[in-house]
């Protein structure tokens, strides 16, 4: 693990694999950290890729910025981290909120994206109802902490049947959620509620794009992945069976096979 101070916060990250390998930056979702991508990092490094895994500000070991952190702020952090590492262009991927940050990164820094990997994410702006739900959840996390929330949503983060079928995965995901600083989680929730509508920018994506979704994802179902595929010219789609919102954790072999096949064509 390494760290650097960027945009007023100390951010922690892993920079793995050969320095001359094609760089792949993977962005975790809420409320996780960079270790969510460990199964993908191992496979990518073994295949010769350079893998950059940041802890978003407010998550993992990175500094917390209380209040509100917009998705554009996370995208700016990624751009600054790539600058720090001397990486001009990278494959940028993300899951859930991380996928929205990837879309935001392409929106703000299109020339720095070699390819996009969008996993279990959605493109529309938040609804009024959704904005209210996120802000109330932010208030709750600040008041109560992460534990109760983490136990409530584990059966949605993973496909419900995988909570019992994959106890080690469930324990790892649950531990990440419980360890997240509620101030960081709340700031991201408030910022995410203000996100733009990426349906406006996705038709301009002119780089190879892979859209991945768990077949039993209840947060961002297959229909939302299909919408992104319709918007992005020539996007490829991969539905991961026996998985929910985190197919990279639930079915890493299937996820990695799809990811590596895609990257070989980039």
C-alpha positions in Angstrom: 0.0 0.0 0.0 1.2 3.5 -0.8 -0.2 7.0 -0.1 0.0 10.5 -1.4 -1.7 13.8 -0.6 -3.9 15.0 -3.5 -6.5 17.8 -3.6 -6.1 18.3 0.2 -6.5 14.7 1.3 -4.1 11.8 1.9 -5.2 9.0 -0.3 -4.1 5.4 0.0 -3.8 3.1 -3.0 -2.1 0.0 -4.4 0.0 0.2 -7.6 0.5 -3.4 -8.6 2.1 -5.3 -11.5 4.7 -4.3 -14.1 5.2 -0.5 -14.5 5.2 -1.0 -18.3 1.9 -3.0 -18.3 -1.3 -1.5 -19.6 -2.7 0.4 -16.6 -6.1 -0.6 -15.3 -7.6 1.6 -12.5 -10.5 0.0 -10.6 -12.8 2.0 -8.4 -14.7 0.4 -5.5 -18.3 1.1 -4.7 -20.0 2.3 -1.5 -19.4 1.4 1.3 -16.3 -0.6 0.5 -12.6 -0.1 -0.1 -9.9 -1.0 -2.6 -9.6 -4.6 -1.3 -12.9 -5.4 -3.0 -10.9 -5.8 -6.2 -8.3 -8.2 -4.8 -9.5 -11.2 -6.9 -9.4 -9.1 -10.1 -6.0 -7.6 -9.1 -4.4 -11.0 -8.8 -5.7 -12.1 -12.2 -4.7 -8.9 -13.9 -1.2 -8.8 -12.5 -0.7 -12.4 -13.5 -1.7 -11.4 -17.0 0.8 -8.6 -17.1 -1.4 -5.6 -16.4 -0.5 -2.7 -14.1 -3.4 -2.4 -11.6 -4.2 0.8 -9.7 -6.6 0.4 -6.8 -7.4 3.6 -4.9 -9.3 4.0 -1.6 -11.7 6.8 -2.4 -11.5 9.7 0.0 -13.7 8.8 3.0 -13.2 5.0 2.5 -10.6 2.5 3.5 -7.4 4.1 4.7 -7.9 7.4 2.9 -8.7 10.7 4.7 -12.3 11.6 5.4 -13.7 14.8 3.9 -16.9 15.3 5.9 -20.0 17.1 4.5 -20.5 16.4 0.8 -18.2 14.8 -1.8 -19.4 15.0 -5.4 -18.7 12.3 -7.9 -16.7 14.9 -9.8 -14.5 15.2 -6.7 -13.8 11.5 -6.8 -13.0 11.7 -10.5 -10.7 14.6 -9.9 -8.9 12.6 -7.2 -8.4 9.7 -9.7 -7.0 12.1 -12.3 -4.6 13.5 -9.8 -3.5 10.0 -8.7 -2.9 9.0 -12.3 -0.8 12.2 -12.7 1.2 11.3 -9.5 1.9 7.8 -11.0 2.8 9.1 -14.4 -0.1 7.5 -16.1 -1.6 9.4 -19.0 -4.3 7.0 -20.1 -5.8 4.0 -18.3 -8.6 1.5 -18.6 -11.0 2.8 -16.0 -13.5 0.4 -14.3 -15.8 0.7 -11.4 -18.7 -1.1 -9.6 -21.9 0.5 -8.4 -20.9 4.0 -7.3 -17.5 3.3 -8.7 -19.1 2.7 -12.1 -20.7 6.1 -11.8 -17.4 7.6 -10.9 -15.9 5.9 -14.0 -18.7 7.5 -16.1 -18.0 10.9 -14.4 -14.2 10.4 -15.1 -14.9 9.8 -18.8 -17.2 12.8 -18.8 -14.5 15.1 -17.3 -11.4 13.5 -18.7 -12.3 11.6 -21.9 -8.8 11.7 -23.3 -7.5 9.8 -20.4 -9.7 6.8 -20.8 -8.4 3.8 -22.9 -11.5 1.7 -22.2 -14.4 1.6 -19.7 -15.6 -1.3 -17.5 -18.9 -0.6 -15.9 -20.1 -3.1 -13.4 -23.6 -3.1 -11.7 -24.2 0.6 -12.1 -26.8 3.0 -13.4 -26.7 6.0 -15.6 -29.7 8.2 -14.7 -29.5 11.2 -12.3 -31.1 10.6 -8.9 -34.8 11.0 -8.5 -36.3 13.3 -5.9 -37.3 10.3 -3.9 -33.9 8.7 -4.2 -32.2 12.0 -3.2 -34.3 12.0 0.0 -33.5 8.4 0.7 -29.8 9.0 0.4 -29.8 12.0 2.5 -31.8 10.3 5.3 -29.4 7.4 5.1 -26.5 9.7 5.5 -28.1 11.2 8.6 -28.7 7.7 10.0 -25.1 6.5 9.4 -23.8 9.6 11.2 -26.1 9.0 14.1 -25.9 5.2 14.4 -22.7 4.1 12.6 -22.3 1.4 9.9 -23.1 -1.8 11.8 -26.9 -2.0 11.5 -26.9 -0.8 8.0 -24.3 -3.3 6.9 -26.2 -6.2 8.3 -29.4 -4.9 6.6 -28.0 -4.7 3.1 -25.6 -7.7 2.9 -28.4 -9.7 1.3 -28.7 -7.1 -1.4 -25.0 -6.4 -1.9 -24.6 -10.1 -2.6 -27.4 -12.2 -4.0 -29.4 -13.3 -1.0 -28.5 -17.0 -1.6 -24.8 -16.2 -1.6 -24.8 -14.9 1.9 -25.1 -18.5 3.1 -23.6 -20.2 0.0 -20.4 -18.1 0.2 -19.9 -17.4 3.9 -16.2 -16.2 3.4 -17.2 -13.7 0.8 -20.1 -12.5 2.9 -17.9 -12.1 5.9 -15.3 -10.1 3.8 -17.9 -7.8 2.3 -19.6 -7.3 5.7 -16.3 -6.5 7.3 -15.5 -3.8 4.7 -18.9 -2.2 5.2 -18.6 -2.2 9.0 -15.1 -0.7 8.9 -16.1 2.3 6.7 -16.0 5.7 8.4 -19.7 6.8 8.6 -18.6 10.4 7.8 -17.0 9.3 4.6 -20.0 7.2 3.7 -22.4 10.0 4.4 -20.4 12.6 2.4 -20.4 10.2 -0.6 -24.2 9.5 -0.3 -24.9 13.3 -0.3 -22.7 13.9 -3.3 -24.0 10.9 -5.2 -27.6 12.2 -4.8 -26.5 15.3 -6.8 -25.0 13.4 -9.7 -25.7 14.4 -13.3 -27.6 12.2 -15.8 -24.9 10.2 -17.5 -27.4 9.2 -20.3 -26.4 12.6 -21.7 -22.7 11.8 -22.0 -22.7 8.1 -22.7 -23.5 8.3 -26.4 -20.2 10.3 -26.8 -18.1 7.4 -25.4 -15.8 6.3 -28.2 -13.6 3.8 -26.4 -14.2 0.1 -25.9 -16.7 -0.5 -23.1 -17.7 -3.6 -21.2 -20.9 -3.6 -19.1 -21.1 -6.3 -16.5 -24.0 -7.1 -14.2 -24.9 -9.9 -11.8 -28.0 -11.8 -13.0 -29.7 -11.3 -9.7 -28.6 -7.8 -8.9 -31.5 -6.1 -7.1 -29.9 -2.6 -6.8 -29.0 -2.2 -10.5 -30.8 -5.0 -12.4 -29.9 -6.3 -15.8 -32.3 -3.8 -17.4 -30.1 -0.9 -16.3 -27.1 -2.6 -17.8 -29.0 -3.0 -21.0 -29.8 0.7 -21.0 -26.1 1.6 -20.8 -25.4 -0.8 -23.6 -28.0 0.9 -25.8 -26.5 4.3 -25.1 -22.8 3.5 -25.5 -21.8 2.7 -29.1 -20.6 -0.8 -29.5 -20.6 -1.6 -25.8 -20.3 -5.3 -24.8 -22.5 -6.9 -22.1 -21.8 -9.7 -19.8 -24.3 -11.1 -17.3 -22.7 -13.1 -14.5 -25.0 -15.9 -13.3 -25.3 -16.8 -9.6 -24.3 -13.3 -8.6 -25.9 -10.1 -7.3 -24.6 -6.6 -7.0 -20.9 -7.6 -6.5 -20.2 -10.3 -9.1 -16.5 -9.6 -9.0 -16.6 -10.8 -5.4 -19.3 -13.5 -5.7 -18.1 -15.1 -8.9 -14.5 -13.9 -9.4 -13.5 -16.6 -11.9 -16.4 -15.7 -14.3 -15.9 -12.0 -13.8 -12.2 -12.2 -14.4 -12.6 -14.3 -17.5 -14.9 -11.7 -19.0 -12.6 -8.9 -18.0 -9.5 -10.5 -19.4 -11.2 -11.4 -22.7 -12.3 -7.8 -23.0 -8.9 -6.3 -22.2 -7.2 -8.6 -24.8 -9.2 -6.8 -27.4 -8.4 -3.3 -26.2 
